[in-house]
Amino acid sequence: HCNFEFDLCGWKQDENDDFDWNIRTVSTIKMGTGPATDHTLQEPSGHYIFIKSSFLQLPGQKARISSPVLSRRNKNCKVCGGGILFYYHMYGAHIGSLIVYQRTMAKHEKILLNLTGNQGNFWQRKALILAGDGNEDFQVVFEGIAGKGPKDGIALDDLTFSREC
């Protein structure tokens, strides 16, 4: 489980992307379209990770962050349909996209979720099943794609893998 209150808890910024996910609190964001609070504490002082479309990022540029490696050798994760639960906030007129991948160690990526555009001004809960064939270890990757609006951003909080995994 990661609530980003202290650090990235083993989640790593990808090196082959255009910019990074950043840990934020509401107080670090100038008036924009980000969330009013984090999800964990429901307070402005709480932390989450965030990407913001800005003049520094061109529309279509990507920020990727990947989970610690999960083992496929864990039979329960394969059999029970282990998964990941997380909360996202995507609000703004020109929001980009959030894509979630399952990536094997051989870098094969399977899309688990693809959201584009305004999803509402509130935290939304999403649970994804981690599908699996074979015994190859894997990671979950969150990719945020910058939109056209300079204030519009994508936030993630409370990323939790099911106990089976």
Secondary structure, DSSP 8 states (H G I E B T S, - for coil): -B--SSS-TT-EE-SSSSB--EEE-GGGS-SSSS-SS-SSS-STT--EEEEE--TTS-TT-EEEEE---B-TT-HHHHHTT-EEEEEEEEESTT--EEEEEEEETT--EEEEEEEES--EEEEEEEEEE----SS--EEEEEEEE--S-TT-EEEEEEEEE-TT-
